[in-house]
Amino acid sequence: MDERMRFVIRLKDGEAMASLCREFGIWRKTGYKIFERYEQCGLERLSDRTRRPFRYANQLPEQVEAAIVSAKREKPHWGARKIRERLLRRLPHAIRIPAASTIHAVLDRHGLVTSMGRRRSRAEPKERLCPKAFIPTSSGAPITRASFS
């Protein structure tokens, strides 16, 4: 904010916009924007502004999110799919009910879901040939270990 104030003060003193912007290392478009904000609202507009969006396009309505959380608290053993079916029956058709994955995300955000962990499949042991096993030959007669000694 200090740099912006110095920029505006020097601009009001009569220095050229192009040379000031070059000196401060900003584009002229940015320089005009800073000066325009100062003229509209004064010094408070020269401070850093939040980059947070004003609204979230796909954010769930608070009532729907509250209904999801209350349904889970009423029936803790119910999952996202069953809660979705219950909401479809209870809420009016004008309200769009979110997908089961969204409901699960809401429950997870509120700490109402416990992860189950991964199920690991056990590998079955391979059949191993016994060292004393018979090895068939092309003649049909089995070869034993005694044949090799």
PANU-641275 format. One line per field, with one value per atom (N, C-alpha, C): x, y, z; atom name; residue number from 0. Coordinates in pm, 1 decimal. Example, Ala and Ser with C-alpha at 12.3 -4.5 7.8 and 13.67 -1.06 7.14 Angstrom:
! residues 2
X (1319.0, 1230.0, 1320.0, 1285.0, 1367.0, 1290.0)
Y (-569.0, -450.0, -330.0, -225.0, -106.0, 3.0)
Z (780.0, 780.0, 780.0, 708.0, 714.0, 787.0)
site (N, CA, C, N, CA, C)
pos (0, 0, 0, 1, 1, 1)
! end
This chain:
! residues 149
X (82.1, 0.0, 87.4, 202.2, 290.7, 338.4, 373.4, 419.3, 308.6, 187.4, 74.7, 49.5, 62.2, 43.9, 151.6, 277.0, 384.8, 360.1, 310.9, 281.0, 176.0, 66.8, -41.9, 4.7, 81.6, 129.5, 216.6, 308.0, 395.7, 317.8, 213.8, 131.1, 53.6, 5.6, -67.9, 24.0, 154.1, 251.2, 281.5, 238.7, 253.6, 349.8, 402.9, 493.1, 413.5, 481.4, 415.8, 386.9, 271.6, 227.4, 326.6, 373.3, 460.6, 592.4, 653.9, 783.1, 765.8, 656.9, 631.4, 610.3, 532.3, 505.9, 634.7, 719.8, 847.7, 933.5, 934.8, 1015.1, 964.9, 832.1, 774.4, 765.3, 792.7, 792.4, 653.3, 558.8, 421.6, 378.5, 275.8, 219.4, 142.0, 131.7, 54.8, -91.4, -143.8, -283.2, -303.6, -206.1, -213.6, -202.1, -116.5, -101.6, -231.1, -297.3, -425.5, -532.0, -526.3, -622.9, -603.1, -476.8, -447.8, -495.8, -467.0, -507.0, -658.9, -724.9, -871.5, -935.8, -881.1, -933.3, -915.7, -802.1, -778.1, -879.2, -903.7, -996.8, -1140.1, -1176.5, -1313.8, -1336.7, -1246.2, -1272.7, -1167.4, -1062.5, -961.9, -858.1, -793.7, -680.6, -719.9, -842.2, -879.3, -883.2, -901.9, -904.3, -764.6, -661.9, -525.7, -471.6, -540.9, -494.4, -518.4, -451.4, -466.6, -609.6, -663.4, -799.6, -795.0, -900.2, -906.9, -925.0, -867.3, -881.2, -989.9, -1053.5, -1158.9, -1278.0, -1337.2, -1451.8, -1572.1, -1656.9, -1775.3, -1876.1, -1884.5, -1977.5, -1915.2, -1962.5, -1916.8, -2031.0, -2006.2, -2112.6, -2177.3, -2098.3, -2152.3, -2167.4, -2169.1, -2180.5, -2322.8, -2332.3, -2463.5, -2534.1, -2665.6, -2738.6, -2722.6, -2720.1, -2697.7, -2806.4, -2931.1, -3040.0, -3017.5, -2970.4, -2946.9, -2832.5, -2725.8, -2612.5, -2653.9, -2736.7, -2784.5, -2873.1, -2954.9, -3040.8, -2957.2, -2848.3, -2759.8, -2696.1, -2643.7, -2575.8, -2674.4, -2795.1, -2893.1, -2939.7, -2954.1, -2994.2, -2887.1, -2761.6, -2653.8, -2648.6, -2675.9, -2673.7, -2791.6, -2905.2, -3020.4, -2992.1, -2937.0, -2907.8, -2759.5, -2674.1, -2529.4, -2481.5, -2558.8, -2515.5, -2553.4, -2626.8, -2664.3, -2548.6, -2537.5, -2434.9, -2491.9, -2408.6, -2445.6, -2560.3, -2561.7, -2668.2, -2804.5, -2809.4, -2937.1, -2985.6, -2892.4, -2930.4, -2984.6, -2924.9, -2973.7, -3115.3, -3143.0, -3277.7, -3378.7, -3337.9, -3428.7, -3457.3, -3353.2, -3372.8, -3461.1, -3448.3, -3533.3, -3680.1, -3709.7, -3848.2, -3899.7, -3814.0, -3859.2, -3863.3, -3765.5, -3757.7, -3841.0, -3888.5, -3968.6, -3886.0, -3955.9, -3888.5, -3818.6, -3849.9, -3786.3, -3639.4, -3605.5, -3467.5, -3389.6, -3274.5, -3191.6, -3111.5, -3126.0, -3054.7, -2918.1, -2810.9, -2677.6, -2653.4, -2550.1, -2511.8, -2461.1, -2457.5, -2411.7, -2266.6, -2185.4, -2045.1, -2034.4, -2122.5, -2123.2, -2169.1, -2270.2, -2318.8, -2207.7, -2133.4, -2021.4, -1916.4, -1890.1, -1791.9, -1837.4, -1967.9, -2021.6, -2004.4, -2037.3, -2023.5, -1877.4, -1789.0, -1646.4, -1597.9, -1646.0, -1607.5, -1649.5, -1762.6, -1812.8, -1761.1, -1675.4, -1615.5, -1711.4, -1811.2, -1911.4, -1886.6, -1772.9, -1741.7, -1607.8, -1602.9, -1475.1, -1429.0, -1302.1, -1251.4, -1233.7, -1264.7, -1261.4, -1121.2, -1034.7, -903.7, -912.1, -798.6, -797.3, -811.6, -887.1, -895.0, -783.0, -702.8, -590.8, -625.4, -605.9, -633.2, -511.0, -538.1, -430.2, -397.6, -272.5, -230.3, -227.4, -279.4, -277.0, -136.6, -87.4, 47.9, 53.4, 165.0, 182.6, 214.6, 175.1, 209.3, 357.5, 424.2, 567.6, 589.5, 681.9, 714.5, 800.9, 764.7, 841.8, 973.6, 1085.7, 1213.2, 1216.5, 1132.4, 1132.0, 1024.6, 968.5, 859.1, 911.8, 822.8, 858.7, 851.6, 947.1, 948.4, 920.9, 810.0, 780.3, 876.7, 905.9, 993.5, 912.4, 973.9, 903.3, 873.5, 952.5, 927.2, 816.7, 778.8, 671.7, 719.9, 849.6, 900.9, 940.8, 897.4, 932.7, 1079.0, 1137.4, 1276.5, 1272.2, 1346.6, 1355.0, 1490.9, 1508.2, 1638.1, 1744.8, 1702.9, 1800.2, 1859.3, 1789.3, 1839.7, 1958.6, 1968.0, 2075.8, 2204.3, 2200.4, 2319.7, 2397.8)
Y (-118.2, 0.0, 125.8, 118.1, 234.6, 274.4, 172.4, 202.0, 264.6, 214.3, 270.0, 414.9, 445.1, 583.7, 674.0, 627.2, 707.2, 728.0, 621.9, 631.0, 738.9, 736.8, 833.2, 974.4, 991.5, 1124.5, 1183.8, 1102.3, 1153.0, 1181.4, 1102.3, 1127.8, 1257.7, 1285.2, 1409.3, 1530.6, 1507.9, 1617.6, 1656.4, 1575.8, 1613.8, 1530.0, 1423.1, 1338.5, 1260.5, 1220.2, 1149.0, 1004.8, 955.7, 819.4, 715.9, 732.4, 632.3, 619.6, 732.0, 724.9, 669.1, 705.4, 651.0, 500.6, 455.4, 311.2, 235.7, 292.6, 229.7, 221.4, 328.7, 333.6, 234.6, 222.4, 131.6, -12.0, -31.3, -166.8, -224.7, -140.2, -187.8, -145.9, -209.8, -173.4, -41.8, 29.7, 154.7, 128.4, 17.5, -17.5, -31.8, -94.9, -109.3, 26.5, 112.3, 246.4, 325.5, 317.9, 388.0, 328.5, 195.6, 131.5, 177.6, 186.0, 231.6, 375.6, 460.2, 600.6, 616.0, 535.2, 539.2, 497.1, 393.3, 348.6, 457.0, 524.9, 631.9, 744.6, 782.3, 892.4, 856.1, 728.6, 687.7, 679.1, 617.7, 587.0, 636.0, 695.5, 746.2, 642.4, 664.3, 580.8, 437.7, 415.6, 278.2, 182.5, 230.1, 142.1, 105.6, 169.6, 137.7, 15.1, -28.9, -146.4, -273.0, -381.8, -509.3, -557.8, -605.6, -657.7, -809.2, -867.2, -1012.1, -1073.7, -1190.3, -1260.6, -1367.2, -1376.1, -1474.5, -1437.5, -1532.8, -1501.4, -1457.1, -1374.8, -1326.2, -1437.2, -1528.1, -1640.2, -1762.2, -1878.8, -2004.8, -2061.5, -2085.0, -2123.9, -2256.8, -2352.9, -2486.5, -2517.5, -2415.7, -2439.7, -2482.1, -2580.2, -2628.1, -2521.3, -2511.9, -2421.5, -2468.6, -2373.2, -2406.4, -2499.2, -2482.3, -2566.6, -2712.4, -2736.3, -2874.1, -2935.4, -2858.6, -2910.6, -2940.0, -2852.1, -2874.8, -2998.9, -3021.1, -3140.3, -3267.4, -3263.4, -3379.5, -3411.4, -3308.4, -3328.9, -3377.1, -3319.0, -3361.7, -3504.6, -3543.0, -3680.5, -3779.4, -3743.7, -3832.6, -3840.3, -3728.3, -3730.3, -3809.2, -3806.4, -3886.2, -4035.3, -4071.1, -4210.8, -4224.7, -4241.5, -4243.8, -4360.2, -4467.0, -4583.1, -4571.4, -4468.0, -4449.7, -4388.9, -4429.9, -4376.3, -4270.8, -4224.6, -4115.0, -4153.1, -4277.4, -4316.9, -4319.3, -4372.8, -4381.4, -4242.0, -4155.7, -4017.8, -3946.5, -3970.3, -3907.8, -3953.4, -4081.9, -4132.7, -4071.1, -4056.3, -3996.5, -3850.4, -3776.8, -3636.9, -3623.9, -3717.6, -3715.1, -3727.6, -3807.6, -3825.9, -3709.7, -3651.2, -3550.0, -3408.4, -3371.0, -3232.9, -3214.4, -3092.7, -3067.8, -3088.7, -3112.1, -3142.9, -3022.0, -2902.2, -2781.5, -2773.5, -2839.6, -2836.4, -2952.0, -2919.0, -3023.3, -3091.9, -3221.6, -3301.0, -3337.7, -3319.3, -3348.9, -3498.6, -3530.9, -3670.1, -3731.6, -3862.5, -3934.1, -3899.1, -3877.3, -3841.1, -3704.1, -3611.0, -3478.6, -3488.4, -3571.7, -3591.1, -3650.9, -3745.5, -3804.5, -3697.8, -3607.9, -3501.3, -3408.1, -3379.0, -3293.9, -3363.3, -3491.5, -3566.3, -3572.7, -3589.2, -3594.2, -3459.2, -3350.6, -3216.0, -3187.6, -3245.4, -3225.2, -3331.2, -3420.4, -3521.3, -3631.4, -3661.2, -3762.0, -3894.5, -3907.3, -4029.9, -4082.0, -4210.0, -4271.7, -4355.2, -4342.5, -4418.5, -4564.0, -4652.7, -4794.9, -4853.5, -4785.6, -4843.7, -4934.3, -4972.0, -5054.8, -5201.0, -5269.5, -5413.9, -5475.0, -5551.7, -5613.2, -5757.1, -5794.2, -5933.0, -6017.8, -6130.9, -6222.6, -6308.2, -6313.5, -6395.6, -6541.9, -6626.0, -6768.4, -6822.9, -6909.7, -6962.2, -7047.3, -7037.9, -7116.6, -7260.5, -7350.5, -7491.3, -7508.6, -7571.0, -7594.2, -7743.4, -7769.5, -7910.0, -7960.8, -8071.2, -8134.6, -8183.3, -8170.9, -8214.1, -8363.4, -8441.2, -8584.9, -8624.3, -8524.9, -8555.2, -8628.2, -8701.5, -8772.7, -8676.3, -8687.1, -8606.2, -8699.8, -8682.4, -8773.8, -8750.8, -8854.8, -8845.1, -8876.5, -8862.2, -8889.0, -9038.7, -9124.8, -9268.4, -9314.6, -9227.3, -9263.7, -9314.6, -9351.5, -9402.1, -9282.8, -9283.7, -9169.4, -9172.5, -9055.1, -9042.9, -8998.4, -9066.3, -9030.8, -8971.8, -8919.6, -8863.2, -8971.3, -9089.8, -9199.5, -9225.3, -9187.8, -9210.4, -9121.6, -9004.4, -8911.4, -8941.3, -9021.9, -9046.0, -9165.4)
Z (0.0, 0.0, 0.0, 66.7, 72.4, -66.6, -146.1, -281.9, -365.0, -347.6, -422.7, -382.5, -252.5, -207.0, -266.4, -261.2, -321.6, -470.3, -538.1, -681.2, -706.3, -628.6, -647.9, -614.7, -506.2, -467.5, -576.6, -629.3, -735.0, -862.4, -887.8, -1006.3, -990.1, -869.8, -844.3, -848.0, -820.0, -827.6, -971.9, -1067.5, -1206.7, -1287.0, -1230.3, -1308.5, -1412.4, -1518.2, -1627.8, -1587.9, -1633.6, -1600.3, -1653.0, -1777.5, -1839.2, -1763.4, -1726.2, -1656.7, -1515.4, -1448.2, -1314.8, -1318.9, -1415.0, -1427.2, -1456.5, -1539.8, -1570.8, -1444.2, -1366.2, -1244.3, -1139.2, -1124.7, -1025.7, -1076.3, -1204.7, -1260.7, -1279.1, -1318.8, -1343.0, -1482.4, -1532.8, -1661.8, -1647.6, -1757.7, -1752.1, -1720.5, -1769.6, -1741.2, -1589.9, -1522.4, -1377.0, -1309.8, -1359.9, -1304.3, -1312.9, -1427.4, -1442.7, -1349.6, -1330.2, -1242.2, -1097.4, -1052.9, -917.0, -898.4, -995.3, -984.5, -987.4, -1069.7, -1078.3, -946.2, -883.7, -753.7, -648.0, -652.7, -555.7, -575.0, -698.3, -723.4, -686.9, -701.2, -668.9, -518.6, -445.1, -304.0, -206.6, -252.4, -160.9, -123.3, -7.3, 33.8, 69.1, 118.4, 159.1, 41.5, -79.2, -195.6, -243.7, -188.8, -229.7, -156.6, -51.8, 22.1, -60.1, -20.0, -90.1, -77.5, -187.1, -187.1, -181.5, -126.7, -117.3, -256.3, -274.5, -403.2, -395.9, -281.4, -263.1, -351.8, -418.7, -503.7, -420.4, -480.2, -411.1, -388.8, -484.0, -470.1, -536.2, -495.3, -552.1, -635.2, -760.3, -851.8, -813.6, -769.6, -744.1, -595.7, -511.5, -368.6, -334.4, -244.3, -201.4, -118.5, -129.8, -40.6, 104.6, 195.5, 336.6, 390.8, 342.0, 391.3, 353.8, 232.1, 187.1, 266.7, 287.0, 362.7, 507.3, 564.5, 701.4, 707.8, 604.0, 600.5, 592.3, 516.5, 504.2, 639.0, 704.8, 833.0, 939.1, 941.8, 1043.0, 1017.6, 891.0, 859.7, 906.4, 889.7, 933.8, 1086.2, 1153.0, 1299.7, 1356.7, 1285.0, 1328.5, 1312.3, 1199.8, 1167.1, 1134.0, 1234.2, 1209.5, 1123.3, 1115.8, 1037.4, 890.0, 852.7, 712.3, 634.2, 508.5, 420.2, 327.5, 236.9, 147.3, 54.0, 4.7, -88.9, -21.2, 99.6, 169.7, 211.2, 250.9, 285.9, 162.7, 47.9, -75.9, -107.2, -93.9, -120.2, -23.6, 102.5, 200.3, 164.9, 122.2, 83.2, -39.7, -132.2, -251.9, -214.8, -112.7, -70.7, 12.5, 95.2, 190.5, 134.5, 52.8, 5.7, -120.8, -144.0, -265.3, -391.8, -500.7, -627.4, -687.6, -639.7, -693.0, -650.6, -539.1, -490.9, -553.9, -611.3, -671.3, -561.7, -553.4, -454.7, -512.9, -436.6, -490.3, -505.9, -578.1, -600.0, -470.0, -466.7, -346.7, -314.1, -417.3, -392.5, -326.3, -364.7, -301.6, -157.4, -133.5, 2.8, 88.5, 32.7, 105.3, 136.4, 41.8, 63.7, 176.2, 181.5, 288.7, 423.2, 429.0, 554.1, 597.3, 502.4, 532.1, 583.4, 524.2, 565.1, 708.9, 750.2, 885.9, 983.0, 936.3, 1022.6, 1063.6, 979.8, 1012.7, 942.4, 873.8, 800.1, 850.7, 876.0, 911.6, 793.7, 761.1, 647.2, 689.2, 597.4, 627.0, 610.2, 541.6, 514.5, 392.4, 342.4, 222.3, 258.7, 178.4, 193.6, 111.7, 176.4, 105.9, 75.1, -46.4, -83.6, -51.1, 1.7, 36.5, -84.9, -118.6, -230.5, -186.8, -272.0, -239.5, -266.5, -179.5, -200.6, -327.3, -396.5, -518.6, -480.5, -569.9, -546.6, -573.0, -479.3, -495.1, -516.5, -602.2, -625.6, -511.7, -463.4, -357.0, -417.8, -347.6, -406.3, -437.0, -371.5, -396.1, -496.3, -565.6, -657.1, -780.3, -842.2, -964.3, -1081.3, -1172.8, -1293.1, -1408.4, -1479.4, -1590.8, -1707.6, -1781.7, -1898.0, -2021.7, -2135.4, -2260.4, -2276.8, -2212.3, -2224.7, -2131.4, -2039.2, -1948.9, -1816.6, -1808.8, -1682.9, -1595.7, -1471.3, -1384.8, -1346.0, -1328.8, -1284.6, -1140.8, -1059.1, -918.2, -890.0, -769.4, -731.9, -732.2, -705.6, -700.8, -839.2, -945.6, -1080.6, -1110.8, -1044.0, -1073.5, -995.0, -892.5, -813.6, -861.3)
site (N, CA, C, N, CA, C, N, CA, C, N, CA, C, N, CA, C, N, CA, C, N, CA, C, N, CA, C, N, CA, C, N, CA, C, N, CA, C, N, CA, C, N, CA, C, N, CA, C, N, CA, C, N, CA, C, N, CA, C, N, CA, C, N, CA, C, N, CA, C, N, CA, C, N, CA, C, N, CA, C, N, CA, C, N, CA, C, N, CA, C, N, CA, C, N, CA, C, N, CA, C, N, CA, C, N, CA, C, N, CA, C, N, CA, C, N, CA, C, N, CA, C, N, CA, C, N, CA, C, N, CA, C, N, CA, C, N, CA, C, N, CA, C, N, CA, C, N, CA, C, N, CA, C, N, CA, C, N, CA, C, N, CA, C, N, CA, C, N, CA, C, N, CA, C, N, CA, C, N, CA, C, N, CA, C, N, CA, C, N, CA, C, N, CA, C, N, CA, C, N, CA, C, N, CA, C, N, CA, C, N, CA, C, N, CA, C, N, CA, C, N, CA, C, N, CA, C, N, CA, C, N, CA, C, N, CA, C, N, CA, C, N, CA, C, N, CA, C, N, CA, C, N, CA, C, N, CA, C, N, CA, C, N, CA, C, N, CA, C, N, CA, C, N, CA, C, N, CA, C, N, CA, C, N, CA, C, N, CA, C, N, CA, C, N, CA, C, N, CA, C, N, CA, C, N, CA, C, N, CA, C, N, CA, C, N, CA, C, N, CA, C, N, CA, C, N, CA, C, N, CA, C, N, CA, C, N, CA, C, N, CA, C, N, CA, C, N, CA, C, N, CA, C, N, CA, C, N, CA, C, N, CA, C, N, CA, C, N, CA, C, N, CA, C, N, CA, C, N, CA, C, N, CA, C, N, CA, C, N, CA, C, N, CA, C, N, CA, C, N, CA, C, N, CA, C, N, CA, C, N, CA, C, N, CA, C, N, CA, C, N, CA, C, N, CA, C, N, CA, C, N, CA, C, N, CA, C, N, CA, C, N, CA, C, N, CA, C, N, CA, C, N, CA, C, N, CA, C, N, CA, C, N, CA, C, N, CA, C, N, CA, C, N, CA, C, N, CA, C, N, CA, C, N, CA, C, N, CA, C, N, CA, C, N, CA, C, N, CA, C, N, CA, C, N, CA, C, N, CA, C, N, CA, C, N, CA, C, N, CA, C)
pos (0, 0, 0, 1, 1, 1, 2, 2, 2, 3, 3, 3, 4, 4, 4, 5, 5, 5, 6, 6, 6, 7, 7, 7, 8, 8, 8, 9, 9, 9, 10, 10, 10, 11, 11, 11, 12, 12, 12, 13, 13, 13, 14, 14, 14, 15, 15, 15, 16, 16, 16, 17, 17, 17, 18, 18, 18, 19, 19, 19, 20, 20, 20, 21, 21, 21, 22, 22, 22, 23, 23, 23, 24, 24, 24, 25, 25, 25, 26, 26, 26, 27, 27, 27, 28, 28, 28, 29, 29, 29, 30, 30, 30, 31, 31, 31, 32, 32, 32, 33, 33, 33, 34, 34, 34, 35, 35, 35, 36, 36, 36, 37, 37, 37, 38, 38, 38, 39, 39, 39, 40, 40, 40, 41, 41, 41, 42, 42, 42, 43, 43, 43, 44, 44, 44, 45, 45, 45, 46, 46, 46, 47, 47, 47, 48, 48, 48, 49, 49, 49, 50, 50, 50, 51, 51, 51, 52, 52, 52, 53, 53, 53, 54, 54, 54, 55, 55, 55, 56, 56, 56, 57, 57, 57, 58, 58, 58, 59, 59, 59, 60, 60, 60, 61, 61, 61, 62, 62, 62, 63, 63, 63, 64, 64, 64, 65, 65, 65, 66, 66, 66, 67, 67, 67, 68, 68, 68, 69, 69, 69, 70, 70, 70, 71, 71, 71, 72, 72, 72, 73, 73, 73, 74, 74, 74, 75, 75, 75, 76, 76, 76, 77, 77, 77, 78, 78, 78, 79, 79, 79, 80, 80, 80, 81, 81, 81, 82, 82, 82, 83, 83, 83, 84, 84, 84, 85, 85, 85, 86, 86, 86, 87, 87, 87, 88, 88, 88, 89, 89, 89, 90, 90, 90, 91, 91, 91, 92, 92, 92, 93, 93, 93, 94, 94, 94, 95, 95, 95, 96, 96, 96, 97, 97, 97, 98, 98, 98, 99, 99, 99, 100, 100, 100, 101, 101, 101, 102, 102, 102, 103, 103, 103, 104, 104, 104, 105, 105, 105, 106, 106, 106, 107, 107, 107, 108, 108, 108, 109, 109, 109, 110, 110, 110, 111, 111, 111, 112, 112, 112, 113, 113, 113, 114, 114, 114, 115, 115, 115, 116, 116, 116, 117, 117, 117, 118, 118, 118, 119, 119, 119, 120, 120, 120, 121, 121, 121, 122, 122, 122, 123, 123, 123, 124, 124, 124, 125, 125, 125, 126, 126, 126, 127, 127, 127, 128, 128, 128, 129, 129, 129, 130, 130, 130, 131, 131, 131, 132, 132, 132, 133, 133, 133, 134, 134, 134, 135, 135, 135, 136, 136, 136, 137, 137, 137, 138, 138, 138, 139, 139, 139, 140, 140, 140, 141, 141, 141, 142, 142, 142, 143, 143, 143, 144, 144, 144, 145, 145, 145, 146, 146, 146, 147, 147, 147, 148, 148, 148)
! end
